[in-house]
Amino acid sequence: MVSNLPGVGTNYQDHTFILAPVSRVKGGEDETGDYIIRQDPSTMSRLNEEYKSGEGALAWNFIDAGAKLNPSSDDLATMGEDFNKVWEEVFVPFPDKSVMFMGVLSA
């Protein structure tokens, strides 16, 4: 079924997010971002104090490992004109930007 939904996708950007929880984290409360998400006042006060010296849970992004994925030259040859136009405009001028990023997030 196809529906006419004006505006759908208008502000879409390349920030696709897939959450795939795989296990339970063992350890202290600051090993995941859960306490930051919950914004518990006493915990946030302590974390803000730790952060002043560059320490604690607020000093990192909870991503222990990650990988970037970009197409190879051979891949680009098969992607088609539309993709290659976007590739040249959006990705080539910014070599640190990737088509896909995969990260292991502790949350």
HELIX and SHEET records of a PDB file:
HELIX    1   1 GLU A   29  GLU A   31  5                                   3    
HELIX    2   2 ASP A   34  ARG A   38  1                                   5    
HELIX    3   3 PRO A   41  TYR A   51  1                                  11    
HELIX    4   4 ALA A   57  ALA A   59  5                                   3    
HELIX    5   5 SER A   73  MET A   79  1                                   7    
HELIX    6   6 GLU A   81  VAL A   86  1                                   6    
HELIX    7   7 TRP A   87  PHE A   91  3                                   5    
SHEET    1   A 2 ILE A  63  LEU A  69  0                                        
SHEET    2   A 2 MET A 100  LEU A 105 -1                                        
END                                                                             
